[in-house]
Amino acid sequence: MDKEEWKKKGEGHRRRLRDKFIHGGLDRFSDEEVVEFLLTLGTPRRDVKTEAREALKRFGNLSGVLSAPIEKLTQIKGIGEKNALYLSFVHHVAGRYLRDRARGKAFLSSSKAVFDYLFHSMRDLKREVFKVLFLNRRNELLSDRDVFFGTLTGSVVYAREIVTLALEYGAAALVFVHNHPSGDPAPSSEDRKLTRDLVWALQLLTIQVLDHVIIGRNTYFSFADEGHIARYLKEFEQRFKPSISA
């Protein structure tokens, strides 16, 4: 096959991918076809099947490819800086879309909903980020804020600053979310102590803590699902209610 025939074959394949998306949407695409189609934006006149296949092999799945650092994507032969930029751009656009879609809607139906909302942006962070979702009485998202960075220590400082922000937003309920760069979402003793202290501090202000979700690699841990939030509330009632009533 000469160069001109190869070019026509590649153009025909890209046209079939475009038509497939127009008539059937993304559900008809495999992960490899999605990556391949995105790579054609930066390489419009060359077959990029091999590059798409190698990217998925190296990063595991579609979300892994999209969230991979640009410098790691460009290590794959055939994926230049332009290709990597397109993939990274799609990743960040998707994250903004999810945030915008959640605002003003009662999206918080479960820990899975929280995970789906934030997994895209938090999964591959190299350091811990502690995020707070501020909700109104209808569980509509008022705002989400990255509040702390690094290892979770100094719970008294965390509680004071989070309470201040909750009052500033007029929040009726909060959800805490942070990531574990190790990929293991199991809570540490500090995670447990921090969550308990925050539940207690906010309970004094009648602000509800709905959950604390820890995001790992393709998985998560929910304090609410495991019964810890309910237990902390019960401990609060037993420990503080008599003195408050008096």
Helices and strands as residue ranges (DSSP letters): H 3-24, G 26-28, H 31-42, H 49-59, H 62-67, H 70-73, H 81-102, H 111-122, E 129-135, E 141-149, H 155-169, E 173-179, H 189-203, E 208-215, E 220-222, H 228-245
